Amino acid sequence: TTLQADFSFPDHDSDDDSYEVLDLTEYARRHHWWNRVFGRSSGPIVEKYSVATQIVMGGVTGWCAGFLFQKVGKLAATAVGGGFLLLQIASHSGYVQVDWKRVEKDVNKAKKQLKKRANKAAPEINTLIEESTEFIKQNIVVSSGFVGGFLLGLAS
């Protein structure tokens, strides 16, 4: 399906109204997401920097992202594990009683809602994946430097 928007631009020379049809899907295909984020002049980084600069830029940003991901991941795992441990202690001590049948029913309801939403969001996700793949292909040196730096950041 094509999403179209009609905009009325009155012509001052004539009395009848003229309309211009703007095809938003075609506009979105021509204007990639990285242009909206980084600006119109952004394109493949290959055109702007040397290979060594690209690898260093990708490696440093990847290391920072991996290091932060590791720290936040450990914090989240500690919080979830600690919360679960406290819940189990409270349950065992008799402070909390869990209605497991109700929990199972609510989880199944949530699964059904997530499946419905996932099916509706599939075209947008596929478009995002295609644009991301194209961006990575155009900037393969920076992308590979980022991946290497990310793995180093996770390890440190």
N, C-alpha and C positions, 0 to 999 in steps of 0.2 A: 504494500500500500504506500502511496505517496502522500506526504503531508504537505499541504500547500497553504499559503497565507495570502490573502488579497489585501493590498494596500491601495487606498484611493489617493491619487495625486491630482488635484484639480488643475486643469490647464487654463491659465489666465487668458489665453487668446480665444478659446472656444467655450461654449456653454455646456457641452456634454462632458460628463465625468469619464476619465480614462483610468483603467486599472492596470497595475503591473502585477503579474503572478510570480511569486518567489517560491521556488522549490527548495524547501529546507533540507531535504535529504541529499540533494545534489550539492548544496552548499556545504553540508557537513562532510561529504566525501572529499571535496576539494580543499577544505580548510581543516587540517589535522589538529589533534588535541595539543600537540607540542607547540604549534603556532600560537594557540591561545594562551599557553602557559609561558613560553619563552619569548614570544613576540614574532612579528612577521619575518624578520631577517634571519630567524633561526632556521637552519636546515641541517643537513648532515654536518657533523663536527669535523669530518674528514676534510672539508673544504677550508677550514679555518686554522687548524693547529697541526703541528707535526705529530708523527706517530708516538714519539717518546712522551710528548706533552699529554696526548690523549690517554696513554697507559697510566701515567702518573695521576692525572685527574680522576680517571676511573678507579684506580687503585686506592687513592686516598678517600674518596667518597664511599667506596665499597667497604673499606676498613672501618670507617666511622659508623656506617649503617650496621655492619656486622657486630661491632662492639656494643652499640646501643641495643641491638636486637638480643644479644646474649644477656646483657644486664637486665633488660626488661623481662625477658623470658624467665630468667631465674627468679626475679621478684614475683612474677605472676604465678609460677609453679609453687613457690613457697607460700604465697597467699592462699591459693586453692588447696594445696595439701594441708596447710595448717587449719584452714576452715573446716575441711573434711574431718581432720583428726579431732578438733574440738566438738564437732557435731556428733561424732561417734562416741566420744567420752561422755557427752551430755546425754546421749541416747542410752548408753550402757548404765549410767548412774540413775536413770529414771527421770531426768529433768525434761527431756524432750521425747515425745512419741511421734513416730513418723507413720503416716498412713500411706504405705507403699502402693496400694491399689490406686489411690487417687493420684499419686505421683506418676505412675505408669500411664494412667488415662490422660493426664495433662501433657506428658511427653509425646504420646501418640498424636494428640490434637495439634501440638506444635509442629510435629513432623509433617502432618498433612498440610498445614498452612505454609510451611517452608517450601514444600514441593510445588504448591500452586504458585507461589511467588517466584520460584526459580524458573518455572515454565514460562511465566510472563516476561521475565527479565532476560531470557536467553538471547534474543536478537541484539540487545544492547551489549551484552557481555561478549558475544561473538565479534561485534564491531570493534570493541575495545581491544580484544585479543589480536585482531588483524592489524589495527593501528600500532599496537605495541610491538608486534613482530616486525612490522615494516620499519619502525624506529630503530629497533635493535639491529636489523640487517644494514640499515644505512650508517649506523654508528657502531660497527662490530668491534673496533679496537677499544673504544671507551667501555663498551658493554663487557668485553672479556676482562678488561682491567678491573671493572666494578665487581664482577663475579669473583675474581681472584682475591681482591681486597676484602670482599664480604666474607669469604671463607677464612682468610687470615684473621679478620676481626672476630669471628665466632670462636676461633681457636685461642685467641689471646685473652 
